[in-house]
Amino acid sequence: MKTEYITYKLPSEKNPNQSEILQQETEIKKLLNFFETKPIHITYYSCKNPKELFEIKGFDYHLMMYLNDTGGLAENGNIIFSGNNSEVYTHEIVHIYTTNLFPNKNIFLDEGLATYIGGSAGKDYLWHREKMKTFFEETPDFRLEQYRDPYGIYFKEETPVLYTLFALVCERTIRLYGKEKLFELFNTKADLWDLLEKVGLHKENINGELKKEINLTPIIFNQL
């Protein structure tokens, strides 16, 4: 099935969810406006779950088949593999656009922006943002600089900690400096902490600054 922006590949027994397809088209239009760019045509494999996702990629076994109930991948060639039994996966589509627009992108910021715009694990950013208030209360000794990749750390097995913290970084950058500054960070090849210095964040103040940000009224992507 082909739409203006996406060619969907669905299992033979699955009927396309038309309301989700319309939702995804609407969200892509918002992305085009945000990035001020032309559309990228995407091939979207819609799978029931991660097990089916890895099977169509040719795996007999992969740990990620069974680790989570949901998940997905964005791959070279503007391809999305969704293991969410859904025709909407804005988080991964953000990765397609940032890969094309910002070849020097930093992985932490990239996951943060994808979460800010498209949420994570079936929940929107505002849901995860609220959970992080409790995270800050319960883990006062958390130190962001101890982590070298954004994956694998979850709060209460549902909120990706580093995804959400860097979504807060993106939100704060937009609030204080505008989206153009955020795009500048995405387009600069540099160490993460050198990038963060450009928006007034460093190892000694980042936790405090993000705690301030999380207690402000959220800047919602759909209202930008």
PyMOL CGO cylinders between C-alpha atoms (Angstrom):
from pymol import cmd
from pymol.cgo import CYLINDER

trace = [
    CYLINDER, 0.00, 0.00, 0.00, 1.40, 3.39, -1.02, 0.3, 1, 1, 1, 1, 1, 1,
    CYLINDER, 1.40, 3.39, -1.02, 0.58, 6.83, 0.39, 0.3, 1, 1, 1, 1, 1, 1,
    CYLINDER, 0.58, 6.83, 0.39, 2.05, 10.25, -0.33, 0.3, 1, 1, 1, 1, 1, 1,
    CYLINDER, 2.05, 10.25, -0.33, 5.02, 9.67, 1.97, 0.3, 1, 1, 1, 1, 1, 1,
    CYLINDER, 5.02, 9.67, 1.97, 5.17, 5.95, 2.71, 0.3, 1, 1, 1, 1, 1, 1,
    CYLINDER, 5.17, 5.95, 2.71, 5.06, 2.58, 0.99, 0.3, 1, 1, 1, 1, 1, 1,
    CYLINDER, 5.06, 2.58, 0.99, 3.67, 0.13, 3.54, 0.3, 1, 1, 1, 1, 1, 1,
    CYLINDER, 3.67, 0.13, 3.54, 4.65, -3.53, 3.54, 0.3, 1, 1, 1, 1, 1, 1,
    CYLINDER, 4.65, -3.53, 3.54, 2.20, -5.55, 5.62, 0.3, 1, 1, 1, 1, 1, 1,
    CYLINDER, 2.20, -5.55, 5.62, 1.76, -9.26, 6.33, 0.3, 1, 1, 1, 1, 1, 1,
    CYLINDER, 1.76, -9.26, 6.33, -0.77, -10.84, 3.97, 0.3, 1, 1, 1, 1, 1, 1,
    CYLINDER, -0.77, -10.84, 3.97, -3.24, -11.45, 6.81, 0.3, 1, 1, 1, 1, 1, 1,
    CYLINDER, -3.24, -11.45, 6.81, -3.07, -7.88, 8.15, 0.3, 1, 1, 1, 1, 1, 1,
    CYLINDER, -3.07, -7.88, 8.15, -5.51, -5.20, 7.05, 0.3, 1, 1, 1, 1, 1, 1,
    CYLINDER, -5.51, -5.20, 7.05, -4.01, -1.69, 6.93, 0.3, 1, 1, 1, 1, 1, 1,
    CYLINDER, -4.01, -1.69, 6.93, -5.19, 0.56, 9.76, 0.3, 1, 1, 1, 1, 1, 1,
    CYLINDER, -5.19, 0.56, 9.76, -6.47, 3.55, 7.84, 0.3, 1, 1, 1, 1, 1, 1,
    CYLINDER, -6.47, 3.55, 7.84, -6.81, 5.84, 10.83, 0.3, 1, 1, 1, 1, 1, 1,
    CYLINDER, -6.81, 5.84, 10.83, -3.19, 5.17, 11.82, 0.3, 1, 1, 1, 1, 1, 1,
    CYLINDER, -3.19, 5.17, 11.82, -2.05, 5.76, 8.24, 0.3, 1, 1, 1, 1, 1, 1,
    CYLINDER, -2.05, 5.76, 8.24, -3.80, 9.15, 8.23, 0.3, 1, 1, 1, 1, 1, 1,
    CYLINDER, -3.80, 9.15, 8.23, -2.27, 9.95, 11.63, 0.3, 1, 1, 1, 1, 1, 1,
    CYLINDER, -2.27, 9.95, 11.63, 1.20, 9.13, 10.33, 0.3, 1, 1, 1, 1, 1, 1,
    CYLINDER, 1.20, 9.13, 10.33, 0.71, 11.31, 7.25, 0.3, 1, 1, 1, 1, 1, 1,
    CYLINDER, 0.71, 11.31, 7.25, -0.34, 14.20, 9.49, 0.3, 1, 1, 1, 1, 1, 1,
    CYLINDER, -0.34, 14.20, 9.49, 2.69, 13.76, 11.73, 0.3, 1, 1, 1, 1, 1, 1,
    CYLINDER, 2.69, 13.76, 11.73, 5.05, 13.66, 8.76, 0.3, 1, 1, 1, 1, 1, 1,
    CYLINDER, 5.05, 13.66, 8.76, 3.62, 16.97, 7.54, 0.3, 1, 1, 1, 1, 1, 1,
    CYLINDER, 3.62, 16.97, 7.54, 4.48, 18.46, 10.94, 0.3, 1, 1, 1, 1, 1, 1,
    CYLINDER, 4.48, 18.46, 10.94, 8.01, 17.08, 10.62, 0.3, 1, 1, 1, 1, 1, 1,
    CYLINDER, 8.01, 17.08, 10.62, 8.39, 18.69, 7.19, 0.3, 1, 1, 1, 1, 1, 1,
    CYLINDER, 8.39, 18.69, 7.19, 7.33, 22.02, 8.64, 0.3, 1, 1, 1, 1, 1, 1,
    CYLINDER, 7.33, 22.02, 8.64, 9.64, 21.65, 11.65, 0.3, 1, 1, 1, 1, 1, 1,
    CYLINDER, 9.64, 21.65, 11.65, 12.70, 20.69, 9.61, 0.3, 1, 1, 1, 1, 1, 1,
    CYLINDER, 12.70, 20.69, 9.61, 11.72, 22.99, 6.73, 0.3, 1, 1, 1, 1, 1, 1,
    CYLINDER, 11.72, 22.99, 6.73, 12.54, 20.27, 4.24, 0.3, 1, 1, 1, 1, 1, 1,
    CYLINDER, 12.54, 20.27, 4.24, 11.11, 18.20, 1.41, 0.3, 1, 1, 1, 1, 1, 1,
    CYLINDER, 11.11, 18.20, 1.41, 9.51, 14.80, 2.04, 0.3, 1, 1, 1, 1, 1, 1,
    CYLINDER, 9.51, 14.80, 2.04, 11.57, 11.62, 2.03, 0.3, 1, 1, 1, 1, 1, 1,
    CYLINDER, 11.57, 11.62, 2.03, 9.70, 8.59, 0.74, 0.3, 1, 1, 1, 1, 1, 1,
    CYLINDER, 9.70, 8.59, 0.74, 9.88, 5.80, 3.29, 0.3, 1, 1, 1, 1, 1, 1,
    CYLINDER, 9.88, 5.80, 3.29, 9.38, 2.05, 3.03, 0.3, 1, 1, 1, 1, 1, 1,
    CYLINDER, 9.38, 2.05, 3.03, 7.62, 0.87, 6.18, 0.3, 1, 1, 1, 1, 1, 1,
    CYLINDER, 7.62, 0.87, 6.18, 7.49, -2.80, 7.23, 0.3, 1, 1, 1, 1, 1, 1,
    CYLINDER, 7.49, -2.80, 7.23, 4.64, -3.18, 9.70, 0.3, 1, 1, 1, 1, 1, 1,
    CYLINDER, 4.64, -3.18, 9.70, 5.16, -6.24, 11.92, 0.3, 1, 1, 1, 1, 1, 1,
    CYLINDER, 5.16, -6.24, 11.92, 3.07, -7.66, 14.73, 0.3, 1, 1, 1, 1, 1, 1,
    CYLINDER, 3.07, -7.66, 14.73, 5.93, -7.71, 17.22, 0.3, 1, 1, 1, 1, 1, 1,
    CYLINDER, 5.93, -7.71, 17.22, 9.75, -7.71, 17.42, 0.3, 1, 1, 1, 1, 1, 1,
    CYLINDER, 9.75, -7.71, 17.42, 9.86, -11.48, 16.79, 0.3, 1, 1, 1, 1, 1, 1,
    CYLINDER, 9.86, -11.48, 16.79, 8.18, -11.07, 13.40, 0.3, 1, 1, 1, 1, 1, 1,
    CYLINDER, 8.18, -11.07, 13.40, 10.38, -8.03, 12.68, 0.3, 1, 1, 1, 1, 1, 1,
    CYLINDER, 10.38, -8.03, 12.68, 13.60, -10.02, 13.05, 0.3, 1, 1, 1, 1, 1, 1,
    CYLINDER, 13.60, -10.02, 13.05, 12.16, -13.00, 11.19, 0.3, 1, 1, 1, 1, 1, 1,
    CYLINDER, 12.16, -13.00, 11.19, 11.47, -10.93, 8.08, 0.3, 1, 1, 1, 1, 1, 1,
    CYLINDER, 11.47, -10.93, 8.08, 15.03, -9.60, 8.37, 0.3, 1, 1, 1, 1, 1, 1,
    CYLINDER, 15.03, -9.60, 8.37, 16.26, -13.18, 8.11, 0.3, 1, 1, 1, 1, 1, 1,
    CYLINDER, 16.26, -13.18, 8.11, 17.02, -14.06, 11.73, 0.3, 1, 1, 1, 1, 1, 1,
    CYLINDER, 17.02, -14.06, 11.73, 16.18, -17.48, 13.17, 0.3, 1, 1, 1, 1, 1, 1,
    CYLINDER, 16.18, -17.48, 13.17, 17.10, -16.11, 16.59, 0.3, 1, 1, 1, 1, 1, 1,
    CYLINDER, 17.10, -16.11, 16.59, 18.00, -12.71, 17.97, 0.3, 1, 1, 1, 1, 1, 1,
    CYLINDER, 18.00, -12.71, 17.97, 17.90, -11.65, 21.63, 0.3, 1, 1, 1, 1, 1, 1,
    CYLINDER, 17.90, -11.65, 21.63, 15.82, -8.59, 20.77, 0.3, 1, 1, 1, 1, 1, 1,
    CYLINDER, 15.82, -8.59, 20.77, 13.06, -10.87, 19.44, 0.3, 1, 1, 1, 1, 1, 1,
    CYLINDER, 13.06, -10.87, 19.44, 12.00, -11.57, 23.00, 0.3, 1, 1, 1, 1, 1, 1,
    CYLINDER, 12.00, -11.57, 23.00, 13.46, -8.79, 25.11, 0.3, 1, 1, 1, 1, 1, 1,
    CYLINDER, 13.46, -8.79, 25.11, 10.58, -6.32, 24.57, 0.3, 1, 1, 1, 1, 1, 1,
    CYLINDER, 10.58, -6.32, 24.57, 6.98, -6.41, 23.38, 0.3, 1, 1, 1, 1, 1, 1,
    CYLINDER, 6.98, -6.41, 23.38, 7.49, -3.41, 21.11, 0.3, 1, 1, 1, 1, 1, 1,
    CYLINDER, 7.49, -3.41, 21.11, 10.31, -1.84, 19.17, 0.3, 1, 1, 1, 1, 1, 1,
    CYLINDER, 10.31, -1.84, 19.17, 11.56, -0.88, 15.76, 0.3, 1, 1, 1, 1, 1, 1,
    CYLINDER, 11.56, -0.88, 15.76, 14.47, 0.08, 13.56, 0.3, 1, 1, 1, 1, 1, 1,
    CYLINDER, 14.47, 0.08, 13.56, 15.32, 2.80, 11.07, 0.3, 1, 1, 1, 1, 1, 1,
    CYLINDER, 15.32, 2.80, 11.07, 17.78, 1.58, 8.45, 0.3, 1, 1, 1, 1, 1, 1,
    CYLINDER, 17.78, 1.58, 8.45, 19.74, 2.90, 5.49, 0.3, 1, 1, 1, 1, 1, 1,
    CYLINDER, 19.74, 2.90, 5.49, 17.65, 3.33, 2.38, 0.3, 1, 1, 1, 1, 1, 1,
    CYLINDER, 17.65, 3.33, 2.38, 14.89, 5.16, 4.30, 0.3, 1, 1, 1, 1, 1, 1,
    CYLINDER, 14.89, 5.16, 4.30, 13.45, 1.91, 5.65, 0.3, 1, 1, 1, 1, 1, 1,
    CYLINDER, 13.45, 1.91, 5.65, 11.42, 1.50, 8.85, 0.3, 1, 1, 1, 1, 1, 1,
    CYLINDER, 11.42, 1.50, 8.85, 10.86, -1.85, 10.54, 0.3, 1, 1, 1, 1, 1, 1,
    CYLINDER, 10.86, -1.85, 10.54, 8.07, -1.54, 13.09, 0.3, 1, 1, 1, 1, 1, 1,
    CYLINDER, 8.07, -1.54, 13.09, 7.48, -4.24, 15.67, 0.3, 1, 1, 1, 1, 1, 1,
    CYLINDER, 7.48, -4.24, 15.67, 4.51, -2.40, 17.19, 0.3, 1, 1, 1, 1, 1, 1,
    CYLINDER, 4.51, -2.40, 17.19, 1.65, -3.84, 15.15, 0.3, 1, 1, 1, 1, 1, 1,
    CYLINDER, 1.65, -3.84, 15.15, 0.99, -0.28, 14.04, 0.3, 1, 1, 1, 1, 1, 1,
    CYLINDER, 0.99, -0.28, 14.04, 1.18, 1.90, 10.96, 0.3, 1, 1, 1, 1, 1, 1,
    CYLINDER, 1.18, 1.90, 10.96, 2.50, 4.81, 13.09, 0.3, 1, 1, 1, 1, 1, 1,
    CYLINDER, 2.50, 4.81, 13.09, 6.12, 5.03, 14.20, 0.3, 1, 1, 1, 1, 1, 1,
    CYLINDER, 6.12, 5.03, 14.20, 7.07, 8.68, 14.29, 0.3, 1, 1, 1, 1, 1, 1,
    CYLINDER, 7.07, 8.68, 14.29, 10.07, 8.11, 16.57, 0.3, 1, 1, 1, 1, 1, 1,
    CYLINDER, 10.07, 8.11, 16.57, 11.82, 6.02, 13.90, 0.3, 1, 1, 1, 1, 1, 1,
    CYLINDER, 11.82, 6.02, 13.90, 10.71, 8.33, 11.09, 0.3, 1, 1, 1, 1, 1, 1,
    CYLINDER, 10.71, 8.33, 11.09, 12.44, 11.21, 12.89, 0.3, 1, 1, 1, 1, 1, 1,
    CYLINDER, 12.44, 11.21, 12.89, 15.65, 9.15, 12.63, 0.3, 1, 1, 1, 1, 1, 1,
    CYLINDER, 15.65, 9.15, 12.63, 15.17, 8.87, 8.86, 0.3, 1, 1, 1, 1, 1, 1,
    CYLINDER, 15.17, 8.87, 8.86, 14.97, 12.64, 8.54, 0.3, 1, 1, 1, 1, 1, 1,
    CYLINDER, 14.97, 12.64, 8.54, 17.86, 13.43, 10.88, 0.3, 1, 1, 1, 1, 1, 1,
    CYLINDER, 17.86, 13.43, 10.88, 20.06, 10.88, 9.11, 0.3, 1, 1, 1, 1, 1, 1,
    CYLINDER, 20.06, 10.88, 9.11, 19.43, 12.59, 5.79, 0.3, 1, 1, 1, 1, 1, 1,
    CYLINDER, 19.43, 12.59, 5.79, 19.61, 16.17, 7.07, 0.3, 1, 1, 1, 1, 1, 1,
    CYLINDER, 19.61, 16.17, 7.07, 22.37, 15.95, 9.66, 0.3, 1, 1, 1, 1, 1, 1,
    CYLINDER, 22.37, 15.95, 9.66, 25.06, 13.39, 8.79, 0.3, 1, 1, 1, 1, 1, 1,
    CYLINDER, 25.06, 13.39, 8.79, 27.15, 14.61, 11.77, 0.3, 1, 1, 1, 1, 1, 1,
    CYLINDER, 27.15, 14.61, 11.77, 24.36, 14.11, 14.29, 0.3, 1, 1, 1, 1, 1, 1,
    CYLINDER, 24.36, 14.11, 14.29, 25.15, 13.01, 17.84, 0.3, 1, 1, 1, 1, 1, 1,
    CYLINDER, 25.15, 13.01, 17.84, 23.40, 9.80, 18.87, 0.3, 1, 1, 1, 1, 1, 1,
    CYLINDER, 23.40, 9.80, 18.87, 22.28, 11.13, 22.28, 0.3, 1, 1, 1, 1, 1, 1,
    CYLINDER, 22.28, 11.13, 22.28, 20.68, 14.22, 20.77, 0.3, 1, 1, 1, 1, 1, 1,
    CYLINDER, 20.68, 14.22, 20.77, 19.18, 12.13, 17.97, 0.3, 1, 1, 1, 1, 1, 1,
    CYLINDER, 19.18, 12.13, 17.97, 17.43, 9.77, 20.37, 0.3, 1, 1, 1, 1, 1, 1,
    CYLINDER, 17.43, 9.77, 20.37, 16.36, 12.75, 22.46, 0.3, 1, 1, 1, 1, 1, 1,
    CYLINDER, 16.36, 12.75, 22.46, 14.75, 14.53, 19.52, 0.3, 1, 1, 1, 1, 1, 1,
    CYLINDER, 14.75, 14.53, 19.52, 13.06, 11.34, 18.30, 0.3, 1, 1, 1, 1, 1, 1,
    CYLINDER, 13.06, 11.34, 18.30, 11.59, 10.90, 21.80, 0.3, 1, 1, 1, 1, 1, 1,
    CYLINDER, 11.59, 10.90, 21.80, 10.60, 14.57, 22.09, 0.3, 1, 1, 1, 1, 1, 1,
    CYLINDER, 10.60, 14.57, 22.09, 8.72, 14.39, 18.79, 0.3, 1, 1, 1, 1, 1, 1,
    CYLINDER, 8.72, 14.39, 18.79, 7.55, 10.78, 18.63, 0.3, 1, 1, 1, 1, 1, 1,
    CYLINDER, 7.55, 10.78, 18.63, 7.68, 9.43, 22.17, 0.3, 1, 1, 1, 1, 1, 1,
    CYLINDER, 7.68, 9.43, 22.17, 9.03, 5.97, 22.94, 0.3, 1, 1, 1, 1, 1, 1,
    CYLINDER, 9.03, 5.97, 22.94, 7.70, 2.46, 23.57, 0.3, 1, 1, 1, 1, 1, 1,
    CYLINDER, 7.70, 2.46, 23.57, 4.15, 3.43, 22.68, 0.3, 1, 1, 1, 1, 1, 1,
    CYLINDER, 4.15, 3.43, 22.68, 3.97, 6.41, 25.07, 0.3, 1, 1, 1, 1, 1, 1,
    CYLINDER, 3.97, 6.41, 25.07, 4.29, 10.05, 24.12, 0.3, 1, 1, 1, 1, 1, 1,
    CYLINDER, 4.29, 10.05, 24.12, 7.00, 12.38, 25.40, 0.3, 1, 1, 1, 1, 1, 1,
    CYLINDER, 7.00, 12.38, 25.40, 4.78, 14.10, 27.95, 0.3, 1, 1, 1, 1, 1, 1,
    CYLINDER, 4.78, 14.10, 27.95, 4.02, 10.73, 29.57, 0.3, 1, 1, 1, 1, 1, 1,
    CYLINDER, 4.02, 10.73, 29.57, 7.73, 9.92, 29.91, 0.3, 1, 1, 1, 1, 1, 1,
    CYLINDER, 7.73, 9.92, 29.91, 8.51, 13.49, 30.97, 0.3, 1, 1, 1, 1, 1, 1,
    CYLINDER, 8.51, 13.49, 30.97, 6.15, 13.14, 33.91, 0.3, 1, 1, 1, 1, 1, 1,
    CYLINDER, 6.15, 13.14, 33.91, 7.79, 9.85, 34.93, 0.3, 1, 1, 1, 1, 1, 1,
    CYLINDER, 7.79, 9.85, 34.93, 11.17, 11.54, 34.99, 0.3, 1, 1, 1, 1, 1, 1,
    CYLINDER, 11.17, 11.54, 34.99, 10.06, 13.85, 37.79, 0.3, 1, 1, 1, 1, 1, 1,
    CYLINDER, 10.06, 13.85, 37.79, 9.81, 10.77, 39.97, 0.3, 1, 1, 1, 1, 1, 1,
    CYLINDER, 9.81, 10.77, 39.97, 13.12, 9.49, 38.62, 0.3, 1, 1, 1, 1, 1, 1,
    CYLINDER, 13.12, 9.49, 38.62, 14.88, 12.68, 39.75, 0.3, 1, 1, 1, 1, 1, 1,
    CYLINDER, 14.88, 12.68, 39.75, 13.31, 12.37, 43.20, 0.3, 1, 1, 1, 1, 1, 1,
    CYLINDER, 13.31, 12.37, 43.20, 14.28, 8.72, 43.61, 0.3, 1, 1, 1, 1, 1, 1,
    CYLINDER, 14.28, 8.72, 43.61, 17.80, 8.89, 42.13, 0.3, 1, 1, 1, 1, 1, 1,
    CYLINDER, 17.80, 8.89, 42.13, 19.35, 12.15, 43.40, 0.3, 1, 1, 1, 1, 1, 1,
    CYLINDER, 19.35, 12.15, 43.40, 22.88, 10.83, 42.82, 0.3, 1, 1, 1, 1, 1, 1,
    CYLINDER, 22.88, 10.83, 42.82, 22.38, 10.09, 39.10, 0.3, 1, 1, 1, 1, 1, 1,
    CYLINDER, 22.38, 10.09, 39.10, 25.29, 11.39, 37.01, 0.3, 1, 1, 1, 1, 1, 1,
    CYLINDER, 25.29, 11.39, 37.01, 24.66, 11.70, 33.29, 0.3, 1, 1, 1, 1, 1, 1,
    CYLINDER, 24.66, 11.70, 33.29, 28.33, 11.77, 32.34, 0.3, 1, 1, 1, 1, 1, 1,
    CYLINDER, 28.33, 11.77, 32.34, 28.76, 8.18, 33.53, 0.3, 1, 1, 1, 1, 1, 1,
    CYLINDER, 28.76, 8.18, 33.53, 26.92, 6.84, 30.49, 0.3, 1, 1, 1, 1, 1, 1,
    CYLINDER, 26.92, 6.84, 30.49, 28.54, 6.40, 27.08, 0.3, 1, 1, 1, 1, 1, 1,
    CYLINDER, 28.54, 6.40, 27.08, 25.53, 5.24, 25.06, 0.3, 1, 1, 1, 1, 1, 1,
    CYLINDER, 25.53, 5.24, 25.06, 21.82, 6.10, 25.30, 0.3, 1, 1, 1, 1, 1, 1,
    CYLINDER, 21.82, 6.10, 25.30, 20.45, 2.55, 25.35, 0.3, 1, 1, 1, 1, 1, 1,
    CYLINDER, 20.45, 2.55, 25.35, 19.36, 0.05, 27.92, 0.3, 1, 1, 1, 1, 1, 1,
    CYLINDER, 19.36, 0.05, 27.92, 18.62, 2.17, 31.00, 0.3, 1, 1, 1, 1, 1, 1,
    CYLINDER, 18.62, 2.17, 31.00, 14.93, 2.20, 31.96, 0.3, 1, 1, 1, 1, 1, 1,
    CYLINDER, 14.93, 2.20, 31.96, 13.07, 3.69, 34.88, 0.3, 1, 1, 1, 1, 1, 1,
    CYLINDER, 13.07, 3.69, 34.88, 10.48, 1.28, 36.27, 0.3, 1, 1, 1, 1, 1, 1,
    CYLINDER, 10.48, 1.28, 36.27, 11.00, -0.83, 33.13, 0.3, 1, 1, 1, 1, 1, 1,
    CYLINDER, 11.00, -0.83, 33.13, 9.03, 1.60, 30.97, 0.3, 1, 1, 1, 1, 1, 1,
    CYLINDER, 9.03, 1.60, 30.97, 10.77, 4.96, 30.54, 0.3, 1, 1, 1, 1, 1, 1,
    CYLINDER, 10.77, 4.96, 30.54, 14.11, 5.12, 28.68, 0.3, 1, 1, 1, 1, 1, 1,
    CYLINDER, 14.11, 5.12, 28.68, 16.10, 7.38, 30.98, 0.3, 1, 1, 1, 1, 1, 1,
    CYLINDER, 16.10, 7.38, 30.98, 18.68, 8.81, 28.58, 0.3, 1, 1, 1, 1, 1, 1,
    CYLINDER, 18.68, 8.81, 28.58, 16.21, 9.15, 25.69, 0.3, 1, 1, 1, 1, 1, 1,
    CYLINDER, 16.21, 9.15, 25.69, 13.98, 11.24, 27.92, 0.3, 1, 1, 1, 1, 1, 1,
    CYLINDER, 13.98, 11.24, 27.92, 16.76, 13.30, 29.49, 0.3, 1, 1, 1, 1, 1, 1,
    CYLINDER, 16.76, 13.30, 29.49, 18.03, 14.26, 26.05, 0.3, 1, 1, 1, 1, 1, 1,
    CYLINDER, 18.03, 14.26, 26.05, 14.48, 15.01, 24.95, 0.3, 1, 1, 1, 1, 1, 1,
    CYLINDER, 14.48, 15.01, 24.95, 14.55, 17.50, 27.82, 0.3, 1, 1, 1, 1, 1, 1,
    CYLINDER, 14.55, 17.50, 27.82, 17.83, 18.88, 26.44, 0.3, 1, 1, 1, 1, 1, 1,
    CYLINDER, 17.83, 18.88, 26.44, 16.13, 19.38, 23.07, 0.3, 1, 1, 1, 1, 1, 1,
    CYLINDER, 16.13, 19.38, 23.07, 13.11, 21.02, 24.68, 0.3, 1, 1, 1, 1, 1, 1,
    CYLINDER, 13.11, 21.02, 24.68, 15.33, 23.33, 26.75, 0.3, 1, 1, 1, 1, 1, 1,
    CYLINDER, 15.33, 23.33, 26.75, 17.38, 24.27, 23.69, 0.3, 1, 1, 1, 1, 1, 1,
    CYLINDER, 17.38, 24.27, 23.69, 14.25, 25.19, 21.75, 0.3, 1, 1, 1, 1, 1, 1,
    CYLINDER, 14.25, 25.19, 21.75, 12.92, 27.17, 24.72, 0.3, 1, 1, 1, 1, 1, 1,
    CYLINDER, 12.92, 27.17, 24.72, 16.09, 29.19, 25.30, 0.3, 1, 1, 1, 1, 1, 1,
    CYLINDER, 16.09, 29.19, 25.30, 17.71, 29.37, 21.86, 0.3, 1, 1, 1, 1, 1, 1,
    CYLINDER, 17.71, 29.37, 21.86, 15.15, 28.33, 19.22, 0.3, 1, 1, 1, 1, 1, 1,
    CYLINDER, 15.15, 28.33, 19.22, 15.12, 25.33, 16.92, 0.3, 1, 1, 1, 1, 1, 1,
    CYLINDER, 15.12, 25.33, 16.92, 17.85, 26.83, 14.72, 0.3, 1, 1, 1, 1, 1, 1,
    CYLINDER, 17.85, 26.83, 14.72, 20.33, 26.38, 17.58, 0.3, 1, 1, 1, 1, 1, 1,
    CYLINDER, 20.33, 26.38, 17.58, 19.20, 22.80, 18.00, 0.3, 1, 1, 1, 1, 1, 1,
    CYLINDER, 19.20, 22.80, 18.00, 19.81, 22.19, 14.29, 0.3, 1, 1, 1, 1, 1, 1,
    CYLINDER, 19.81, 22.19, 14.29, 23.25, 23.75, 14.69, 0.3, 1, 1, 1, 1, 1, 1,
    CYLINDER, 23.25, 23.75, 14.69, 24.06, 21.18, 17.37, 0.3, 1, 1, 1, 1, 1, 1,
    CYLINDER, 24.06, 21.18, 17.37, 22.84, 18.40, 15.09, 0.3, 1, 1, 1, 1, 1, 1,
    CYLINDER, 22.84, 18.40, 15.09, 24.99, 19.66, 12.25, 0.3, 1, 1, 1, 1, 1, 1,
    CYLINDER, 24.99, 19.66, 12.25, 28.24, 19.92, 14.24, 0.3, 1, 1, 1, 1, 1, 1,
    CYLINDER, 28.24, 19.92, 14.24, 30.60, 17.00, 14.61, 0.3, 1, 1, 1, 1, 1, 1,
    CYLINDER, 30.60, 17.00, 14.61, 32.00, 17.31, 18.11, 0.3, 1, 1, 1, 1, 1, 1,
    CYLINDER, 32.00, 17.31, 18.11, 32.19, 15.59, 21.47, 0.3, 1, 1, 1, 1, 1, 1,
    CYLINDER, 32.19, 15.59, 21.47, 28.84, 15.52, 23.25, 0.3, 1, 1, 1, 1, 1, 1,
    CYLINDER, 28.84, 15.52, 23.25, 29.98, 17.76, 26.09, 0.3, 1, 1, 1, 1, 1, 1,
    CYLINDER, 29.98, 17.76, 26.09, 31.47, 20.27, 23.67, 0.3, 1, 1, 1, 1, 1, 1,
    CYLINDER, 31.47, 20.27, 23.67, 28.08, 20.43, 21.95, 0.3, 1, 1, 1, 1, 1, 1,
    CYLINDER, 28.08, 20.43, 21.95, 26.23, 20.86, 25.23, 0.3, 1, 1, 1, 1, 1, 1,
    CYLINDER, 26.23, 20.86, 25.23, 28.53, 23.73, 26.23, 0.3, 1, 1, 1, 1, 1, 1,
    CYLINDER, 28.53, 23.73, 26.23, 27.05, 25.67, 23.28, 0.3, 1, 1, 1, 1, 1, 1,
    CYLINDER, 27.05, 25.67, 23.28, 23.70, 25.69, 25.11, 0.3, 1, 1, 1, 1, 1, 1,
    CYLINDER, 23.70, 25.69, 25.11, 25.06, 26.34, 28.60, 0.3, 1, 1, 1, 1, 1, 1,
    CYLINDER, 25.06, 26.34, 28.60, 25.20, 22.75, 29.83, 0.3, 1, 1, 1, 1, 1, 1,
    CYLINDER, 25.20, 22.75, 29.83, 28.19, 20.98, 31.34, 0.3, 1, 1, 1, 1, 1, 1,
    CYLINDER, 28.19, 20.98, 31.34, 28.82, 18.06, 33.67, 0.3, 1, 1, 1, 1, 1, 1,
    CYLINDER, 28.82, 18.06, 33.67, 28.50, 20.12, 36.82, 0.3, 1, 1, 1, 1, 1, 1,
    CYLINDER, 28.50, 20.12, 36.82, 25.17, 21.82, 36.02, 0.3, 1, 1, 1, 1, 1, 1,
    CYLINDER, 25.17, 21.82, 36.02, 23.26, 19.56, 33.64, 0.3, 1, 1, 1, 1, 1, 1,
    CYLINDER, 23.26, 19.56, 33.64, 21.27, 17.68, 36.29, 0.3, 1, 1, 1, 1, 1, 1,
    CYLINDER, 21.27, 17.68, 36.29, 20.18, 20.91, 37.93, 0.3, 1, 1, 1, 1, 1, 1,
    CYLINDER, 20.18, 20.91, 37.93, 19.28, 22.53, 34.61, 0.3, 1, 1, 1, 1, 1, 1,
    CYLINDER, 19.28, 22.53, 34.61, 17.20, 19.54, 33.52, 0.3, 1, 1, 1, 1, 1, 1,
    CYLINDER, 17.20, 19.54, 33.52, 15.42, 19.50, 36.88, 0.3, 1, 1, 1, 1, 1, 1,
    CYLINDER, 15.42, 19.50, 36.88, 14.53, 23.16, 36.28, 0.3, 1, 1, 1, 1, 1, 1,
    CYLINDER, 14.53, 23.16, 36.28, 13.32, 22.38, 32.77, 0.3, 1, 1, 1, 1, 1, 1,
    CYLINDER, 13.32, 22.38, 32.77, 11.12, 19.49, 33.83, 0.3, 1, 1, 1, 1, 1, 1,
    CYLINDER, 11.12, 19.49, 33.83, 9.23, 21.74, 36.24, 0.3, 1, 1, 1, 1, 1, 1,
    CYLINDER, 9.23, 21.74, 36.24, 8.41, 24.33, 33.57, 0.3, 1, 1, 1, 1, 1, 1,
    CYLINDER, 8.41, 24.33, 33.57, 5.31, 24.17, 31.38, 0.3, 1, 1, 1, 1, 1, 1,
    CYLINDER, 5.31, 24.17, 31.38, 6.26, 21.79, 28.55, 0.3, 1, 1, 1, 1, 1, 1,
    CYLINDER, 6.26, 21.79, 28.55, 6.86, 23.08, 25.05, 0.3, 1, 1, 1, 1, 1, 1,
    CYLINDER, 6.86, 23.08, 25.05, 4.78, 20.63, 23.03, 0.3, 1, 1, 1, 1, 1, 1,
    CYLINDER, 4.78, 20.63, 23.03, 6.11, 19.72, 19.59, 0.3, 1, 1, 1, 1, 1, 1,
    CYLINDER, 6.11, 19.72, 19.59, 2.67, 19.92, 17.99, 0.3, 1, 1, 1, 1, 1, 1,
    CYLINDER, 2.67, 19.92, 17.99, 2.40, 23.54, 19.10, 0.3, 1, 1, 1, 1, 1, 1,
    CYLINDER, 2.40, 23.54, 19.10, 5.73, 24.69, 17.63, 0.3, 1, 1, 1, 1, 1, 1,
]
cmd.load_cgo(trace, "trace")
